[in-house]
Each structure stands twice: as structure tokens, then as C-alpha cells.
Amino acid sequence: MLLVARATECDGDLNEMLQTLSKRRDPNSTTDLVDQLLKAKTECLKSSMECLPALKQVRYRVWPYIQELIHWPHKPWEPMDFHPQVVKAKMSCNGVGNHTMFLLHMWKSAGWSSMDNLKAVSNGYDVIQAFEDNYAWCEQLGYNGISQDQRSSLTFVREPLSRLISGYAEIERTYKAGRYDFLKQAEEGSRERAKIFMDRFFEDGAIYNGHVKPQSEYFAPFSSRCALPIEFVGKTETISEDWKKFMESKHCDAASTPFSNDLGQHPTDDGFKNAMENFFNEISLLAVDATSTSALRLKSVLDADGYAYLRAFCWLLLSDYVMFDYDLPEHCDEPEMLRIMEQTKSGR
């Protein structure tokens, strides 16, 4: 009974907070949200224990905007830490032959390609499997056991909207049963199914699926002793240039080997190579994976009703847009949102 009472009390506190934030919505006052976004950016990039609390505060503050746009009755789903695959590669950097390079595999952000490129230039390669499949993740990571001058870390992120569309195509293609039976309420590749997916995304992140999980949450540590601070965050859109820039900054021999887009095609997606080629050619963000019917249907859901779902998505992913310095999509042009983005870029 005590646990139930406490849970009810917490829900009551959260609902009261959301109602208060909704009432406070002043088009000229976005200071609090800007502060929380800047705090989340700082804490998450260094993988501190304040990362998740900061992301939660951002989530609570953007939720009234989401509820208003899509008439959403549910309380916000909270950010959670997530530990995907991490590569540990031995390389020659800074004049040391056994320098350890840590690469965090960000799902749907050229992860397989960056992993295989790292493997091609390393003299030792080990993959730490995702945490949900590997309860020895922290011990095997061993980040703190390597001296600071003999280790480096990097990852690559992707424009959030493009990643959502690609992630949905991946989910519909590969999640066929179990907890994802809810998608079977509509025909595969239909607009109705895409709408079901977006509703579930706003309910619980499509069951906290890593393919569409906000990239900022990947940076949260599991504990104070189990963190992977990321030195360099490159962008998928400029991956070749960013790869070279980082390798040169660490004086790695690999800097002389160009990044290859042909390596690391996704093992479950026969069309992934064409999609990635389109992506690297810098075509329209919403055209990425455009050969996928499911992706086109999702786009139609985002575009409908004055771009309501798209705008709600931008509010939900505001922490990613701020943290990784991406511009908002064309139709996410609400004055408050644009004002917030401007203030975060100027540091207030």
C-alpha cells in the first residue's frame, strides 16, 4: 500500500507541475526552458549524473506545448539512460601504438558504417554489446581503467527528423511481433499504421525503442562509475570531414585513410546502401529513405493538420536540436520555439 500511495503522490505532483507550467506559458518568457536546455547540453555531453535529471526537466517544460498541438491527454514519458554497442579499438595515435578509441554506436546515425571504418584502421577491435544483452557492460567497458592520455571517445549523430523517419522504417521492417503487435492494427505501409506509431512515440517513445530514442539520452551514464564521456560528436551529414578532423586532432595514423561510405551497410536492410548514398549527397532531409513506403506515410502524418505532429516532435526533440546544434525543420517555426533556439545559440 505504501508503494502505491507514493506512486500516486508522485503522479499528483507531476500533474500539478504540468498544469502550473501550462498556465505560466508566456510568449515573452522562455528563460526557464532555455536554462534547462543549456544545462542538459552541458551535463549530457560530459556524461554526468545530472544529464537525465536535466533532460527530465526539459521534458516537463515542453510537454504543455505538445499537449496543445496534438490534444494529447497523457503525462510525459521520462528520459531513460541507454547503453548501446560500444567499440574499443586499439590504434596508433599521439605516437602511442595501443591508444584506445571508444566509439559509441548511435542507432540510425551511420553506426554500422563508422564501426566498420574504425575496424578497418585499428590493430585490435572489441565490441561491447548493448547493456540489455550484457550485464557486464560496465566492467567490459573499462573506460576508467585506461589513462586519460591513452584513450579517446567519439560518436556520430544525425538530424533528428531524418533519424525518426529512418527509424520508423527500420521498426516496421524488423519488429514483427511481441510488444509491437500494436502496429498490426493497421496494414503495413499504410498511413494509419504510421499514425499509430506516432501516437505510441508520444506515449512512450514507441516502447523506448533505440532507433527513435532521442540521441541526447544515449549520453546519460548508468551510474557515477559507469559513464562514457564523449570527446567528439560528429555529424552523419558531414561524417567524412568530421572523421578526418577528429583523427587529425589525435594525431592518429588513421587520418590518412579516408572514411568509406561503402563499409558497414546495415545487416537487416538491403536498401540501406542507397539510402545512405542519398543522405551523403545532402538531398532534402525528408527525402531520406524516400524509397520506403512506410517513410512516406510517416511524412504524410507529420505534414497533416498544419504540421501539428511535426511541431510536437520538434518540441519533444528540442534537447537534441540544441545539444547537437541542428537547425529546426522548415515548419517548426512557432515564435516561442524560434526564440528559444536563438537564445540557446547565443548562450542567452
C-alpha positions in Angstrom: 0.0 0.0 0.0 2.9 2.4 0.8 4.4 2.0 -2.7 1.0 2.6 -4.3 0.5 5.7 -2.2 3.9 7.1 -3.1 3.4 6.4 -6.8 0.1 8.2 -6.7 1.6 11.1 -4.8 4.4 11.4 -7.5 1.8 11.4 -10.3 -0.1 14.1 -8.5 3.0 16.2 -8.1 3.8 15.8 -11.8 0.3 16.6 -13.0 0.3 19.7 -10.7 3.6 20.8 -12.2 2.4 20.4 -15.8 -0.7 22.4 -15.0 1.4 25.1 -13.5 3.8 25.2 -16.4 0.8 25.3 -18.8 -0.7 28.3 -17.0 2.6 30.1 -17.0 3.0 30.0 -20.7 4.1 33.5 -21.5 5.2 34.1 -25.1 7.8 36.6 -23.9 9.2 34.4 -21.1 11.2 31.3 -22.1 14.1 31.9 -19.7 13.5 28.8 -17.6 13.3 26.4 -20.6 16.4 28.0 -22.1 18.3 27.5 -18.8 17.3 23.8 -18.6 18.2 23.2 -22.3 21.7 24.7 -21.8 22.1 22.7 -18.6 21.1 19.4 -20.3 23.6 20.1 -23.1 26.5 20.7 -20.7 25.7 17.8 -18.4 24.9 15.2 -21.1 28.0 15.9 -23.2 30.2 15.2 -20.3 28.0 12.2 -19.3 27.4 13.4 -15.8 24.8 12.2 -13.3 22.9 15.4 -13.9 22.2 14.5 -17.5 19.0 12.6 -17.0 17.5 15.0 -14.4 18.2 17.9 -16.7 16.6 16.1 -19.7 13.5 15.3 -17.5 13.1 19.0 -16.6 13.2 19.9 -20.3 10.6 17.2 -21.0 8.3 18.5 -18.3 8.6 22.1 -19.7 7.9 21.3 -23.4 5.0 18.9 -22.6 2.3 21.6 -22.4 3.2 22.7 -26.0 2.9 19.1 -27.2 -0.4 18.6 -25.4 -1.8 21.7 -27.0 -0.7 20.8 -30.5 -2.0 17.2 -30.8 -4.6 17.3 -28.0 -2.6 14.8 -26.1 -4.1 13.7 -22.7 -1.2 11.7 -21.4 1.6 12.7 -19.0 5.2 12.8 -20.4 7.3 9.7 -20.7 10.6 10.3 -19.0 14.1 10.1 -20.5 16.0 7.0 -19.6 19.7 6.0 -19.9 20.5 3.7 -22.8 23.7 1.8 -23.4 24.2 0.5 -26.9 27.1 -1.2 -28.5 30.5 0.5 -27.9 33.6 -0.3 -29.9 37.0 -0.4 -28.3 39.7 -0.2 -30.9 43.5 -0.2 -30.5 45.1 2.4 -32.8 48.3 4.4 -33.3 47.5 7.9 -32.0 49.7 10.6 -30.4 52.7 8.4 -31.0 51.3 5.5 -29.0 50.6 2.2 -30.8 48.0 1.0 -28.3 45.8 4.1 -27.9 42.2 3.0 -27.1 39.5 4.6 -29.2 35.9 4.3 -27.9 33.1 4.6 -30.4 29.5 4.8 -29.2 27.2 3.3 -31.7 24.3 5.7 -32.1 21.4 3.8 -33.7 20.3 5.1 -37.1 23.2 7.5 -37.3 25.6 5.7 -39.6 26.6 3.5 -36.6 27.5 0.4 -38.6 29.4 2.4 -41.1 31.5 4.2 -38.5 32.1 0.9 -36.7 33.4 -0.9 -39.8 35.6 2.1 -40.7 37.1 2.1 -37.3 37.7 -1.7 -37.5 39.5 -1.2 -40.9 42.1 1.2 -39.4 42.6 -0.5 -36.0 45.1 -3.1 -34.9 42.7 -4.5 -32.2 38.9 -4.4 -32.2 36.4 -5.4 -29.5 32.7 -4.8 -29.4 31.0 -4.3 -26.0 27.4 -5.5 -26.7 24.4 -3.4 -25.7 23.6 -3.2 -22.0 20.2 -5.0 -22.2 22.0 -8.0 -23.6 25.1 -7.7 -21.5 25.0 -7.2 -17.7 28.8 -7.0 -17.6 28.7 -3.8 -19.8 30.3 -1.5 -17.3 33.1 -3.9 -16.4 33.9 -4.7 -20.0 33.8 -1.0 -21.0 36.7 -0.4 -18.7 36.9 3.3 -19.6 38.2 4.5 -16.2 40.9 1.8 -16.2 42.7 3.5 -19.1 44.8 6.6 -18.5 43.5 9.8 -20.0 46.3 10.3 -22.4 45.8 6.8 -23.9 42.1 6.9 -24.6 39.7 8.9 -26.8 36.0 8.7 -27.5 33.6 9.7 -30.3 30.2 9.2 -31.8 28.1 10.4 -34.7 24.6 11.9 -34.5 22.0 12.6 -37.2 19.5 15.3 -37.8 16.6 14.2 -35.5 13.7 14.3 -38.0 15.6 12.4 -40.7 16.5 9.9 -38.0 12.9 9.5 -36.9 11.8 8.7 -40.4 14.6 6.2 -40.9 14.0 4.7 -37.5 10.3 4.1 -38.2 11.1 2.4 -41.5 13.5 0.2 -39.5 11.0 -0.6 -36.8 8.2 -1.5 -39.3 10.6 -3.7 -41.2 12.1 -5.6 -38.3 9.7 -5.6 -35.3 7.0 -8.0 -36.4 5.6 -9.5 -33.1 5.6 -9.3 -29.4 5.2 -5.9 -27.8 5.0 -4.3 -31.3 1.8 -6.1 -32.2 0.0 -2.8 -31.7 1.3 -1.8 -35.2 -0.8 -4.7 -36.6 -4.0 -2.7 -36.0 -3.4 -1.2 -39.5 -2.0 -2.5 -42.7 1.8 -2.4 -43.2 3.0 0.6 -45.1 -0.3 2.5 -44.5 -0.8 6.0 -43.3 -3.0 4.6 -40.5 -0.1 2.5 -39.2 2.2 5.5 -39.3 -0.3 7.4 -37.2 -0.5 4.6 -34.7 3.3 4.6 -34.5 3.5 8.4 -33.9 0.8 8.2 -31.2 2.9 5.4 -29.5 6.0 7.5 -29.9 4.4 10.3 -28.0 3.1 7.9 -25.4 6.4 6.1 -24.5 8.9 6.6 -27.3 7.5 3.5 -29.2 8.4 1.4 -26.1 11.6 3.3 -25.7 12.9 1.9 -28.9 16.6 2.8 -29.5 16.0 3.5 -33.2 13.9 6.6 -32.4 15.1 7.3 -28.9 16.4 10.9 -28.5 20.1 10.8 -29.1 20.8 13.1 -26.1 19.7 10.2 -23.8 22.5 8.0 -25.2 24.9 10.2 -23.3 23.4 9.6 -19.8 25.6 7.4 -17.5 24.3 4.3 -15.9 25.9 5.3 -12.6 28.7 7.5 -11.4 31.1 4.7 -12.0 29.7 3.7 -15.4 29.9 6.5 -17.8 31.4 7.2 -21.3 32.1 10.9 -21.7 32.3 11.7 -25.4 35.1 14.0 -26.5 33.9 14.4 -30.1 30.4 14.4 -31.5 30.5 14.3 -35.3 27.5 14.6 -37.7 26.4 12.0 -40.1 25.8 14.7 -42.7 29.5 15.6 -42.7 30.9 12.3 -41.5 33.9 12.1 -43.9 35.1 15.6 -42.9 34.4 15.1 -39.2 36.1 11.7 -39.1 39.3 13.2 -40.7 39.2 16.2 -38.4 39.0 14.1 -35.2 41.7 11.6 -36.3 44.0 14.5 -37.2 43.3 16.2 -33.8 44.5 13.0 -32.1 47.4 12.5 -34.5 46.2 9.1 -35.5 47.7 7.2 -38.4 44.1 6.6 -39.5 43.8 10.3 -40.5 45.5 9.4 -43.8 42.7 6.8 -44.6 39.5 8.4 -46.0 36.2 7.5 -44.4 34.5 4.9 -46.7 30.7 5.1 -47.2 30.8 1.6 -48.7 31.7 0.0 -45.3 29.1 -1.1 -42.7 25.9 -1.4 -44.6 23.1 -2.3 -42.2 22.7 -6.1 -42.0 18.9 -6.0 -41.9 18.3 -3.6 -44.7 19.0 -4.4 -48.3 18.1 -0.8 -49.3 20.4 0.8 -46.7 23.2 1.5 -49.1 21.0 3.5 -51.5 19.5 5.5 -48.6 23.0 6.3 -47.2 24.2 7.3 -50.7 21.3 9.7 -50.9 22.0 11.0 -47.4 25.6 11.8 -48.2 24.5 13.6 -51.3 22.8 16.1 -49.0 19.3 15.8 -50.5 16.2 17.0 -48.7 16.0 15.7 -45.2 12.5 14.3 -45.7 13.6 12.5 -48.8 16.0 10.3 -46.9 14.7 6.7 -47.2 12.1 8.0 -49.6 12.0 4.7 -51.4 10.4 3.3 -48.3 6.6 3.4 -48.4 6.4 3.5 -44.6 8.7 6.5 -44.5 6.4 8.4 -47.0 3.4 7.5 -44.9 5.0 8.8 -41.8 5.9 12.1 -43.6 2.2 12.5 -44.5 1.2 12.2 -40.8 3.8 14.8 -39.8 2.6 17.1 -42.5 -1.1 16.9 -41.7 -3.2 19.4 -39.7 -0.9 22.3 -40.1 2.2 20.2 -39.3 0.9 19.6 -35.8 2.7 16.3 -35.2 5.9 17.7 -36.8 5.8 20.7 -34.4 5.1 18.4 -31.5 8.0 16.3 -32.5 10.3 19.4 -32.6 9.2 20.4 -29.1 9.9 16.8 -27.8 13.3 16.7 -29.5 14.3 20.2 -28.7 17.1 18.9 -26.4 18.6 17.1 -29.4 18.4 20.1 -31.7 20.0 22.3 -29.1 22.6 19.8 -27.9 23.9 18.9 -31.4 23.5 22.4 -33.0 21.0 21.4 -35.7 18.6 23.9 -37.3 14.9 23.2 -36.8 12.9 21.7 -39.8 11.2 24.2 -42.0 7.8 24.1 -40.5 8.8 24.1 -36.8 8.6 27.9 -36.9 6.5 28.7 -33.8 7.7 32.1 -32.4 8.5 30.7 -29.0 10.4 27.8 -30.4 12.5 30.0 -32.7 13.1 32.4 -29.8 14.3 29.5 -27.6 16.7 28.3 -30.3 18.1 31.7 -30.8 18.7 32.2 -27.1 20.4 28.8 -26.7 22.7 29.5 -29.6 23.7 32.9 -28.1 24.1 31.3 -24.6 21.2 33.6 -23.5 
